[in-house]
Amino acid sequence: SAAFAKLRNWEASVADAREAVAAQPGLVSAHSQLGVALLGSGFHQEAYLEFAKAVQLDGEHKAALKGRNTCLKEMVLGKSISATARYKSRFWLDFKRPKGSTRIFAISDLHFDQKYNEDWAHAIDDVAFLDDVLIVAGNIADTQVGIMRGLTTLKSKFRRVFYTVGNHEMQIHHSEFSRYPDSFSKLHAIFNACDELGIDVFPAPICEGLLVVPLLSWCSAEFDHQDPFPDPNSRVNQRCHWPMDADTQVWKYMIKLNQPFLELSSYETVVTFSHFLPRQNLPFDQSTKNAVKTVGCDMVDEQARAMNTKLHVYGHGRKRYAQVHSGVRYVSAPIGFEADWPKDHAPRLMLVHNGRSLCMEEWGADDEPPLGYVKRMLHFSFYAMPRARENDTRKLKNLLAKLEVLSGIAVSFDRIGSRHLEKAELTKEAWPDLQKLSLDTTHVLTVVADDLSSLRGFLRSDAYAKDWANLMSPLARSTISFTAPLGLDLAHAKKKDPALLVWGLRLGPEVTEDSDAFVKMQKAVDAINKLPGVDGKISMALQPLGFGRFSHKELNDELAMKDKSAGLTHYCVILVDEPASFKSLAPSKTYGKWKTSYEAHLAKLGSEAQLVGFAVPLEIAATASAPKVEKKKVTNGAARGQR
């Protein structure tokens, strides 16, 4: 083998060295020579295993030590044969997959070797997630056998599974001593097995503009900012074996392994994940002494932000969490142990991308969304009817009787204003900008639909498509209409003069549901809803136009409607018990912050308005949450055929 190596005949050198190892597996020089041959062939990870085995047999063997260190240096470049093949085979799979065609779910700390967790994983719906992606942020099991069993189960449930290792995977179980001389050897064996299963351990786009990035990580005592030194008495991770200092060097090396991928930062949306906590101020289990020294690494956050991440999933902390910090969403979704969940409460997935935008929603393993997640639909049509006579409006209101009986529909038709105040009166008494913002509109049709199918039935009904259209056609000089989720509960009982104050906003393209600007707007809305004394008097919501995975344009196409939105992109609504409540709110600093949050992002193209506003008498009572629909049971074969 050495002779072949000198001739750079690496294939022959590898074959000869393998024969020597097979003949004498305890011979240090045989493993070392095989390592040389594999290293020369460009198989850096495979070479590392052989050098590590040689060092395990003889810790003073200079050639083996030198070879192992050389492999460690080469592996951080990410240019080995196996790493290159892994990247090429997986990266381009979904590069041109259409936007909106897949969701992303996340879990961590599955501990598949615990029977109740294995049962939970097997119980994940067999067909509901076959178009979706799962992120697994480490600690899936202790042994490679358990890891592969767990990943095989998850891969059968999801279209793609992205995975990174945790500290449990890096422990060398007593049954693995003969196979893995150290934890890096086990890491590479796990990666190779993942390649065979089709599990992603490298970054890859999952559709157009959406990149998922696994980040390797290890805990650093420097995460403890108060006492940034290792605990000499700690026995955490004692079953891990490293070729370098476990406290001060492993985390740095893991960070270096991520560096070849940091240039992949040009995607519209980047989702990163690691096992260990990426930053301070994230919750974790502190039941053990000095736990902070073994839970996180600040450099992970630096790398994630260098890639322009918008959401980061992490594990290890054993605390479910979903919050925004400095413009980035941080999500922890551990499955954990049986005691971590309330009795009779099954573990849940975390939905982090709904196909349209980033989100942070707990989700059932049966694809059951959380209570209140699915919203009813709200459709407004604002009409300018300056020549309408009382007889005309009476005919339109009489037609409502036919529309109200349609399944899943609540509908009202009124003049602009409130129940007791006409438009001019309301402008004078409570909302000075109403006359200007409402343009020349005089009346409004309000439709609340239980779901998309109900709204489609309404729009296609003869009562609306023919009768309503025929009556309205000669009356309406212009119309502004849009559809969006119903963002708040509609309740008018025991209210003096209930009304919906509605703003239509045309915001710039920088305002997406993933953007910092939109997050700030939502925080301003939340601040108004939390003002003391507003309960029962004021309720506010902000929503983008469209519904579910459909943008407003796509929704119009789906419903076969002409776009009459006047270029609006979002709507804001304030439900007031009477207009005087808004008059009290408008001068407040909290309301001023809401105006400031959106005004800088108003856009204007041509003659279309940046901002419009309407007052709608509230006649409909409905919850924002759509009624629950019982799922139909289907067989695997039938469901797969439908997809």
C-alpha positions as CSV (number, residue, x, y, z in Angstrom):
1,S,0.0,0.0,0.0
2,A,2.8,2.4,0.8
3,A,4.4,1.7,-2.5
4,F,1.2,2.4,-4.4
5,A,0.8,5.6,-2.3
6,K,4.2,6.9,-3.4
7,L,3.1,6.3,-7.0
8,R,-0.2,8.2,-6.3
9,N,-2.1,5.1,-7.3
10,W,-4.6,5.7,-4.6
11,E,-7.2,3.1,-5.7
12,A,-4.7,0.3,-5.5
13,S,-3.3,1.7,-2.3
14,V,-6.7,1.7,-0.7
15,A,-7.5,-1.9,-1.8
16,D,-4.1,-3.2,-0.6
17,A,-4.5,-1.4,2.8
18,R,-8.0,-2.8,3.3
19,E,-6.7,-6.3,2.8
20,A,-4.1,-5.7,5.4
21,V,-6.7,-4.4,7.9
22,A,-8.9,-7.3,7.2
23,A,-6.0,-9.7,7.8
24,Q,-4.8,-8.0,11.0
25,P,-7.4,-5.6,12.4
26,G,-5.3,-5.0,15.5
27,L,-2.2,-3.8,13.4
28,V,-1.7,-0.1,13.9
29,S,0.3,0.4,10.8
30,A,-2.4,-1.2,8.7
31,H,-5.0,1.3,9.8
32,S,-2.6,4.2,9.4
33,Q,-1.7,3.2,5.9
34,L,-5.3,2.8,5.0
35,G,-5.8,6.3,6.4
36,V,-3.0,7.6,4.1
37,A,-4.5,6.0,1.1
38,L,-8.0,7.3,1.8
39,L,-6.7,10.8,2.6
40,G,-4.8,10.8,-0.7
41,S,-8.0,9.7,-2.5
42,G,-9.9,12.7,-1.1
43,F,-12.0,10.6,1.4
44,H,-11.2,12.7,4.4
45,Q,-13.9,11.5,6.8
46,E,-13.2,7.8,6.0
47,A,-9.4,8.5,6.4
48,Y,-10.1,10.1,9.8
49,L,-11.8,6.9,11.1
50,E,-8.8,4.8,10.2
51,F,-6.3,7.2,11.8
52,A,-8.5,7.4,14.9
53,K,-8.6,3.6,15.1
54,A,-4.8,3.5,14.9
55,V,-4.5,6.1,17.6
56,Q,-6.9,4.1,19.7
57,L,-4.6,1.1,19.4
58,D,-1.4,3.1,20.0
59,G,-1.8,6.6,21.4
60,E,1.8,7.5,20.6
61,H,1.8,6.4,17.0
62,K,3.2,9.5,15.3
63,A,2.1,8.8,11.8
64,A,-1.5,8.1,12.9
65,L,-1.5,11.2,15.1
66,K,-0.3,13.4,12.2
67,G,-2.8,11.8,9.8
68,R,-5.7,12.4,12.2
69,N,-4.7,16.0,12.6
70,T,-4.4,16.5,8.9
71,C,-7.9,15.1,8.4
72,L,-9.3,17.4,11.0
73,K,-7.8,20.4,9.0
74,E,-9.1,19.1,5.7
75,M,-12.6,18.4,7.0
76,V,-13.4,22.0,7.9
77,L,-12.9,22.9,4.2
78,G,-15.9,20.7,3.2
79,K,-14.2,19.5,0.0
80,S,-13.9,15.8,0.6
81,I,-15.3,13.3,-1.9
82,S,-18.2,12.3,0.4
83,A,-19.0,15.9,1.4
84,T,-19.1,17.1,-2.2
85,A,-21.2,14.1,-3.3
86,R,-23.6,14.8,-0.4
87,Y,-24.0,18.4,-1.4
88,K,-24.5,17.7,-5.1
89,S,-27.0,15.0,-4.6
90,R,-29.3,16.9,-2.1
91,F,-28.9,20.6,-2.7
92,W,-30.7,20.9,-6.0
93,L,-33.6,18.6,-5.4
94,D,-36.1,21.3,-4.7
95,F,-34.4,24.3,-6.1
96,K,-37.2,25.0,-8.5
97,R,-40.1,23.7,-6.4
98,P,-42.8,26.4,-6.4
99,K,-43.3,28.7,-3.5
100,G,-46.1,27.8,-1.2
101,S,-45.9,24.1,-1.9
102,T,-44.5,22.9,1.3
103,R,-44.6,23.6,5.1
104,I,-41.8,23.3,7.6
105,F,-42.3,21.7,11.0
106,A,-39.7,21.4,13.8
107,I,-38.9,19.2,16.8
108,S,-35.9,18.4,19.0
109,D,-34.9,16.0,21.7
110,L,-37.0,13.2,20.4
111,H,-35.2,10.5,22.5
112,F,-36.6,7.8,20.3
113,D,-35.1,5.2,22.7
114,Q,-37.9,6.0,25.1
115,K,-40.9,3.8,24.3
116,Y,-43.5,6.5,24.7
117,N,-41.6,8.8,22.3
118,E,-41.2,6.0,19.8
119,D,-44.9,5.3,20.0
120,W,-45.6,9.0,19.4
121,A,-43.3,9.2,16.4
122,H,-45.0,6.1,14.8
123,A,-48.4,7.7,15.5
124,I,-47.6,10.8,13.4
125,D,-50.1,10.9,10.5
126,D,-48.9,8.7,7.6
127,V,-50.1,11.0,4.9
128,A,-50.8,14.5,6.2
129,F,-47.2,15.7,6.0
130,L,-46.0,14.0,2.8
131,D,-45.5,17.3,1.1
132,D,-43.8,18.9,4.1
133,V,-40.4,19.3,5.7
134,L,-39.3,18.4,9.2
135,I,-36.4,19.9,11.1
136,V,-34.9,17.7,13.8
137,A,-32.6,19.7,16.1
138,G,-30.7,16.9,17.7
139,N,-30.9,14.4,20.5
140,I,-32.9,11.9,18.6
141,A,-31.3,8.9,20.4
142,D,-28.0,7.7,22.0
143,T,-26.9,4.9,19.7
144,Q,-26.6,4.9,16.0
145,V,-29.1,2.1,15.7
146,G,-31.6,4.2,17.7
147,I,-30.8,7.3,15.6
148,M,-31.4,5.5,12.3
149,R,-34.6,3.9,13.6
150,G,-35.9,7.2,14.6
151,L,-34.9,9.0,11.4
152,T,-36.3,6.2,9.3
153,T,-39.7,6.6,11.1
154,L,-39.7,10.3,10.6
155,K,-38.6,10.1,7.0
156,S,-41.6,7.9,6.3
157,K,-43.9,10.7,7.5
158,F,-42.3,13.7,5.8
159,R,-41.1,14.6,2.3
160,R,-37.7,15.7,3.6
161,V,-36.1,15.6,7.0
162,F,-33.3,18.0,8.0
163,Y,-31.2,16.9,11.0
164,T,-28.2,17.9,13.1
165,V,-26.7,16.0,16.0
166,G,-27.0,16.8,19.7
167,N,-24.9,15.8,22.7
168,H,-26.7,12.4,23.1
169,E,-25.7,11.3,19.6
170,M,-22.0,12.1,20.3
171,Q,-21.9,9.8,23.3
172,I,-20.1,6.5,22.7
173,H,-22.4,3.7,24.0
174,H,-20.6,0.6,25.4
175,S,-22.0,-1.3,22.4
176,E,-20.2,1.0,20.1
177,F,-16.7,1.0,21.5
178,S,-15.3,-1.3,18.8
179,R,-16.8,0.7,15.9
180,Y,-16.1,4.3,16.9
181,P,-12.8,5.3,18.4
182,D,-14.1,8.8,19.2
183,S,-17.1,11.0,18.7
184,F,-16.1,12.5,15.4
185,S,-15.9,9.0,14.0
186,K,-19.5,8.4,15.1
187,L,-20.5,11.8,13.7
188,H,-19.2,10.9,10.2
189,A,-20.8,7.4,10.4
190,I,-24.2,9.1,11.3
191,F,-23.8,11.4,8.3
192,N,-23.0,8.5,6.0
193,A,-26.1,6.6,7.2
194,C,-28.2,9.7,6.7
195,D,-27.0,9.8,3.1
196,E,-28.3,6.3,2.6
197,L,-31.7,7.2,4.2
198,G,-32.1,10.4,2.3
199,I,-31.8,12.6,5.4
200,D,-30.4,16.1,4.9
201,V,-27.5,17.1,7.1
202,F,-26.3,19.9,4.8
203,P,-28.1,23.1,3.8
204,A,-30.6,22.9,0.9
205,P,-33.4,25.0,-0.5
206,I,-36.8,23.3,-0.1
207,C,-38.6,25.5,-2.6
208,E,-37.9,28.7,-4.5
209,G,-36.4,31.3,-2.2
210,L,-36.5,29.2,1.0
211,L,-33.3,27.7,2.4
212,V,-32.9,25.4,5.4
213,V,-29.5,25.3,7.1
214,P,-28.4,22.8,9.8
215,L,-25.6,24.2,12.0
216,L,-23.3,21.9,13.9
217,S,-22.8,23.1,17.5
218,W,-21.4,22.2,20.9
219,C,-21.7,23.8,24.3
220,S,-19.2,26.4,25.5
221,A,-18.6,27.4,29.1
222,E,-18.2,30.9,27.8
223,F,-22.0,30.9,27.4
224,D,-21.9,31.6,31.1
225,H,-21.1,35.3,30.9
226,Q,-20.8,35.6,34.6
227,D,-18.2,32.8,35.0
228,P,-16.9,31.9,31.5
229,F,-14.8,28.9,32.6
230,P,-15.5,25.2,32.5
231,D,-16.7,23.4,35.7
232,P,-13.9,21.0,36.7
233,N,-16.4,18.8,38.5
234,S,-18.9,18.5,35.7
235,R,-19.7,15.0,34.4
236,V,-22.0,16.1,31.7
237,N,-21.1,14.5,28.3
238,Q,-18.5,12.3,29.9
239,R,-19.3,9.5,27.5
240,C,-18.2,11.7,24.6
241,H,-14.6,11.2,23.4
242,W,-12.8,13.9,21.5
243,P,-9.3,14.2,19.9
244,M,-9.1,17.7,21.4
245,D,-10.0,19.6,24.5
246,A,-13.7,19.0,25.2
247,D,-14.2,22.3,27.0
248,T,-12.4,24.8,24.9
249,Q,-11.8,23.3,21.4
250,V,-14.8,21.1,20.4
251,W,-17.3,24.0,20.1
252,K,-14.8,26.0,18.0
253,Y,-14.2,23.1,15.7
254,M,-18.0,22.5,15.2
255,I,-18.3,26.2,14.3
256,K,-15.5,25.9,11.8
257,L,-17.4,23.0,10.1
258,N,-20.2,25.3,9.3
259,Q,-18.1,28.0,7.6
260,P,-18.2,26.6,4.1
261,F,-22.0,27.2,4.1
262,L,-22.0,30.8,5.4
263,E,-21.9,32.2,1.9
264,L,-25.4,30.8,1.2
265,S,-27.0,34.0,2.4
266,S,-28.7,35.3,-0.7
267,Y,-32.0,33.5,-0.3
268,E,-35.2,35.4,0.4
269,T,-35.9,33.4,3.5
270,V,-33.3,31.4,5.5
271,V,-34.2,29.1,8.4
272,T,-31.3,27.8,10.5
273,F,-31.2,25.3,13.3
274,S,-28.8,23.9,15.9
275,H,-29.0,21.6,18.8
276,F,-27.5,24.0,21.4
277,L,-28.9,27.3,22.4
278,P,-27.6,30.1,20.2
279,R,-27.9,33.1,22.5
280,Q,-28.5,34.3,26.0
281,N,-32.0,35.0,27.4
282,L,-33.5,31.9,25.9
283,P,-35.1,29.6,28.6
284,F,-33.5,26.3,29.5
285,D,-33.8,23.7,32.3
286,Q,-31.7,25.0,35.3
287,S,-32.4,22.1,37.6
288,T,-28.7,21.0,37.6
289,K,-25.8,23.0,38.9
290,N,-23.9,25.2,36.4
291,A,-26.3,24.1,33.6
292,V,-25.6,27.3,31.8
293,K,-22.1,26.1,31.0
294,T,-23.4,23.1,29.0
295,V,-26.4,24.4,27.1
296,G,-25.3,26.9,24.5
297,C,-22.8,28.7,22.3
298,D,-23.0,32.4,21.3
299,M,-21.1,31.8,18.1
300,V,-24.1,29.8,16.7
301,D,-26.1,33.0,16.7
302,E,-23.4,34.9,15.0
303,Q,-23.2,32.4,12.2
304,A,-27.0,32.2,11.9
305,R,-27.3,36.0,11.6
306,A,-24.4,36.0,9.1
307,M,-26.6,33.9,6.9
308,N,-29.5,36.4,7.4
309,T,-31.6,33.9,9.1
310,K,-35.2,34.9,9.9
311,L,-36.0,32.0,12.2
312,H,-33.7,29.7,14.2
313,V,-34.8,26.4,15.7
314,Y,-32.8,25.0,18.7
315,G,-33.0,22.2,21.2
316,H,-31.4,21.0,24.4
317,G,-33.1,23.4,26.7
318,R,-36.1,21.2,27.5
319,K,-38.3,24.3,27.4
320,R,-40.9,25.0,24.6
321,Y,-40.4,28.6,23.4
322,A,-41.3,30.8,20.5
323,Q,-40.3,34.5,20.6
324,V,-38.7,37.2,18.5
325,H,-35.3,38.7,19.5
326,S,-33.7,41.5,17.5
327,G,-35.6,40.6,14.4
328,V,-35.1,36.8,14.5
329,R,-37.6,34.3,15.6
330,Y,-36.3,31.7,18.1
331,V,-38.1,28.4,18.4
332,S,-37.6,25.4,20.7
333,A,-39.9,22.4,20.3
334,P,-38.5,19.6,22.4
335,I,-40.5,16.3,22.6
336,G,-38.4,15.5,25.7
337,F,-39.5,13.0,28.3
338,E,-42.9,11.8,29.4
339,A,-42.8,14.0,32.6
340,D,-42.2,17.1,30.4
341,W,-45.8,17.1,29.1
342,P,-49.0,17.4,31.1
343,K,-50.9,14.2,31.6
344,D,-53.2,13.3,28.7
345,H,-51.5,15.9,26.6
346,A,-49.7,14.4,23.6
347,P,-46.4,16.0,22.4
348,R,-46.9,18.4,19.5
349,L,-44.9,19.5,16.4
350,M,-44.0,23.2,15.9
351,L,-45.1,24.7,12.6
352,V,-42.4,27.3,11.6
353,H,-43.4,28.0,8.0
354,N,-46.9,27.6,6.7
355,G,-46.0,27.6,3.0
356,R,-46.6,31.4,2.8
357,S,-44.6,32.9,5.6
358,L,-42.7,32.1,8.8
359,C,-44.8,31.4,11.9
360,M,-44.5,29.8,15.3
361,E,-47.5,27.6,16.0
362,E,-47.8,24.3,17.9
363,W,-49.3,21.6,15.7
364,G,-50.8,18.2,16.3
365,A,-49.1,15.1,15.0
366,D,-52.4,14.3,13.3
367,D,-52.1,17.6,11.4
368,E,-54.6,19.2,13.8
369,P,-53.9,23.0,14.1
370,P,-54.1,24.7,17.5
371,L,-57.5,26.0,18.6
372,G,-58.2,29.3,16.8
373,Y,-55.5,28.9,14.2
374,V,-57.8,28.5,11.3
375,K,-59.7,31.8,10.8
376,R,-63.0,32.6,9.2
377,M,-62.9,34.8,6.1
378,L,-63.9,38.4,5.9
379,H,-65.0,40.0,2.6
380,F,-65.8,43.7,2.3
381,S,-67.2,45.4,-0.8
382,F,-67.4,49.2,-0.4
383,Y,-69.7,50.9,-3.0
384,A,-70.0,54.5,-4.2
385,M,-73.7,54.8,-4.8
386,P,-74.5,58.5,-4.9
387,R,-77.7,58.1,-6.9
388,A,-79.2,55.3,-4.9
389,R,-82.7,56.0,-3.6
390,E,-84.3,54.5,-0.6
391,N,-86.2,52.1,-2.8
392,D,-82.9,50.8,-4.3
393,T,-81.4,50.1,-0.9
394,R,-84.6,48.4,0.3
395,K,-84.4,46.0,-2.7
396,L,-80.8,45.2,-1.8
397,K,-81.6,44.6,1.8
398,N,-84.5,42.4,0.9
399,L,-82.1,40.3,-1.2
400,L,-80.1,39.6,1.9
401,A,-82.7,37.0,3.0
402,K,-81.6,34.8,0.1
403,L,-77.9,35.3,0.9
404,E,-78.2,34.7,4.6
405,V,-79.4,31.2,4.1
406,L,-76.3,30.1,2.2
407,S,-74.2,27.6,4.1
408,G,-71.4,28.9,6.3
409,I,-72.3,32.6,5.5
410,A,-73.2,35.7,7.6
411,V,-73.9,38.8,5.6
412,S,-75.0,42.5,6.1
413,F,-75.5,45.5,3.9
414,D,-75.4,49.0,5.4
415,R,-74.6,52.6,4.7
416,I,-71.1,53.8,5.7
417,G,-71.2,55.0,9.4
418,S,-72.4,53.3,12.6
419,R,-75.8,52.1,13.6
420,H,-76.7,55.6,15.0
421,L,-74.4,57.9,13.1
422,E,-74.2,58.6,9.4
423,K,-70.9,59.1,7.7
424,A,-70.8,62.9,8.0
425,E,-71.9,62.8,11.7
426,L,-69.3,60.2,12.6
427,T,-66.6,62.2,10.8
428,K,-67.6,65.3,12.9
429,E,-68.0,63.5,16.2
430,A,-65.3,60.8,16.4
431,W,-63.1,60.3,13.3
432,P,-62.2,63.5,11.5
433,D,-60.3,61.7,8.7
434,L,-63.3,59.4,7.7
435,Q,-64.7,61.7,5.1
436,K,-61.4,61.9,3.3
437,L,-60.3,58.3,3.7
438,S,-63.6,56.8,2.6
439,L,-63.4,58.6,-0.7
440,D,-67.0,58.7,-2.2
441,T,-68.1,55.4,-0.8
442,T,-71.6,55.3,0.6
443,H,-72.5,51.7,1.4
444,V,-70.8,48.4,2.4
445,L,-71.5,44.7,2.0
446,T,-69.9,42.6,4.7
447,V,-69.5,38.9,4.4
448,V,-68.2,36.5,7.0
449,A,-67.5,33.0,5.6
450,D,-66.7,29.9,7.6
451,D,-64.1,28.8,5.0
452,L,-63.0,29.2,1.4
453,S,-65.6,26.7,0.2
454,S,-68.4,28.7,1.8
455,L,-67.2,32.0,0.3
456,R,-66.9,30.4,-3.1
457,G,-70.5,29.1,-2.8
458,F,-71.7,32.6,-1.9
459,L,-69.9,34.3,-4.8
460,R,-71.2,31.7,-7.3
461,S,-74.8,31.6,-6.0
462,D,-77.5,32.9,-8.2
463,A,-78.6,35.3,-5.4
464,Y,-75.3,37.1,-5.5
465,A,-73.8,36.5,-9.0
466,K,-77.1,37.3,-10.8
467,D,-79.6,39.0,-8.6
468,W,-77.2,41.1,-6.5
469,A,-75.1,42.0,-9.5
470,N,-78.1,43.1,-11.6
471,L,-79.4,45.3,-8.8
472,M,-76.0,46.8,-8.1
473,S,-74.7,47.3,-11.6
474,P,-76.6,50.6,-12.4
475,L,-76.1,51.9,-8.9
476,A,-72.4,51.5,-8.0
477,R,-70.2,54.1,-9.6
478,S,-67.1,52.5,-8.1
479,T,-66.2,49.6,-5.8
480,I,-63.4,48.7,-3.5
481,S,-63.4,45.1,-2.3
482,F,-61.0,42.8,-0.6
483,T,-60.8,39.5,1.3
484,A,-58.7,38.5,4.3
485,P,-58.8,36.4,7.5
486,L,-61.2,37.6,10.1
487,G,-58.7,38.9,12.7
488,L,-61.0,39.4,15.7
489,D,-64.2,38.2,17.3
490,L,-67.3,40.1,16.1
491,A,-69.6,40.8,19.1
492,H,-72.2,43.5,19.3
493,A,-74.5,42.4,22.1
494,K,-74.9,45.0,24.9
495,K,-72.8,47.6,23.0
496,K,-74.2,51.1,22.6
497,D,-73.3,51.8,18.9
498,P,-71.0,49.0,17.7
499,A,-69.0,49.6,14.6
500,L,-66.0,48.3,12.7
501,L,-63.5,51.0,11.8
502,V,-61.6,49.6,8.8
503,W,-58.4,50.8,7.2
504,G,-57.1,49.5,4.0
505,L,-53.3,50.0,3.6
506,R,-51.1,49.8,0.6
507,L,-47.7,48.9,2.1
508,G,-44.4,48.5,0.3
509,P,-43.0,45.2,-0.9
510,E,-40.6,45.2,2.1
511,V,-43.5,44.5,4.4
512,T,-44.0,40.7,4.4
513,E,-45.3,38.5,7.2
514,D,-41.6,37.6,7.8
515,S,-40.4,41.2,8.0
516,D,-39.3,43.2,11.0
517,A,-41.6,46.0,9.9
518,F,-44.7,43.7,10.1
519,V,-43.6,42.4,13.5
520,K,-43.4,46.0,14.8
521,M,-46.8,46.7,13.4
522,Q,-48.3,43.6,15.2
523,K,-46.6,44.7,18.4
524,A,-48.2,48.1,18.1
525,V,-51.6,46.4,17.6
526,D,-51.0,44.2,20.6
527,A,-50.1,47.2,22.7
528,I,-53.5,48.8,21.9
529,N,-55.3,45.6,22.8
530,K,-53.6,45.5,26.1
531,L,-54.4,49.1,27.1
532,P,-56.1,49.3,30.5
533,G,-59.8,49.7,30.3
534,V,-60.3,48.7,26.7
535,D,-61.9,45.3,27.3
536,G,-65.3,45.3,25.8
537,K,-64.7,48.7,24.3
538,I,-61.9,48.3,21.7
539,S,-60.5,45.4,19.9
540,M,-57.9,45.6,17.0
541,A,-56.4,43.4,14.4
542,L,-54.1,43.7,11.4
543,Q,-54.1,41.2,8.6
544,P,-52.6,40.8,5.1
545,L,-55.0,40.5,2.3
546,G,-55.4,36.9,1.0
547,F,-56.1,33.8,2.9
548,G,-54.0,30.8,4.0
549,R,-51.4,29.9,1.4
550,F,-53.1,32.3,-1.1
551,S,-51.9,35.8,-1.7
552,H,-54.7,38.2,-2.5
553,K,-54.1,37.9,-6.3
554,E,-54.1,34.1,-6.0
555,L,-57.2,34.2,-3.9
556,N,-59.0,36.3,-6.5
557,D,-58.0,33.8,-9.1
558,E,-59.1,30.9,-6.9
559,L,-62.5,32.6,-6.5
560,A,-62.7,33.8,-10.1
561,M,-63.1,37.4,-8.8
562,K,-61.8,40.6,-10.5
563,D,-59.3,42.5,-8.4
564,K,-61.0,45.6,-7.0
565,S,-58.7,46.1,-4.1
566,A,-57.3,49.4,-5.4
567,G,-53.8,48.1,-4.8
568,L,-54.3,47.6,-1.1
569,T,-52.1,44.9,0.6
570,H,-53.3,44.8,4.3
571,Y,-56.3,45.8,6.3
572,C,-56.6,47.0,9.9
573,V,-59.9,46.9,11.8
574,I,-60.9,48.3,15.2
575,L,-64.1,47.1,16.7
576,V,-65.5,49.8,19.0
577,D,-68.5,49.6,21.3
578,E,-69.3,53.2,20.2
579,P,-67.4,55.7,18.0
580,A,-66.6,57.8,21.1
581,S,-64.2,55.1,22.3
582,F,-62.1,55.6,19.2
583,K,-62.2,59.3,19.8
584,S,-60.6,58.7,23.2
585,L,-58.0,56.3,21.7
586,A,-56.9,58.4,18.8
587,P,-54.9,61.0,20.7
588,S,-53.0,58.4,22.8
589,K,-49.3,57.7,22.5
590,T,-50.0,54.1,22.0
591,Y,-52.2,54.8,19.0
592,G,-49.5,57.2,17.8
593,K,-47.0,54.4,17.8
594,W,-49.3,52.3,15.7
595,K,-49.5,55.1,13.1
596,T,-45.7,55.5,13.1
597,S,-45.2,51.8,12.6
598,Y,-47.0,51.8,9.3
599,E,-46.7,55.3,7.9
600,A,-43.1,54.9,6.8
601,H,-44.0,51.8,4.8
602,L,-47.0,53.2,2.9
603,A,-46.4,52.9,-0.9
604,K,-48.1,54.7,-3.8
605,L,-48.1,53.9,-7.4
606,G,-49.9,56.1,-9.9
607,S,-53.3,57.3,-8.6
608,E,-54.0,54.5,-6.3
609,A,-54.4,55.4,-2.6
610,Q,-51.9,54.6,0.1
611,L,-54.6,54.5,2.8
612,V,-58.4,54.3,2.8
613,G,-60.8,54.1,5.7
614,F,-64.4,53.1,6.3
615,A,-66.9,52.8,9.2
616,V,-69.1,49.8,9.1
617,P,-72.1,49.2,11.4
618,L,-71.6,45.9,13.2
619,E,-74.6,43.6,12.6
620,I,-72.8,40.2,12.4
621,A,-71.8,38.2,15.4
622,A,-69.0,35.6,14.7
623,T,-65.9,34.3,16.3
624,A,-62.6,34.8,14.4
625,S,-61.9,31.0,14.7
626,A,-63.4,28.9,12.0
627,P,-65.6,26.0,13.2
628,K,-63.8,22.7,13.5
629,V,-64.2,20.4,10.6
630,E,-64.1,16.7,11.3
631,K,-61.5,15.0,9.1
632,K,-62.5,12.1,6.9
633,K,-60.6,8.9,7.4
634,V,-58.8,7.8,4.3
635,T,-56.5,4.9,3.7
636,N,-52.8,5.4,2.9
637,G,-53.2,4.4,-0.7
638,A,-56.1,6.6,-1.3
639,A,-54.5,9.6,0.3
640,R,-51.3,9.2,-1.5
641,G,-53.2,8.9,-4.8
642,Q,-54.9,12.2,-4.0
643,R,-51.7,14.1,-3.5
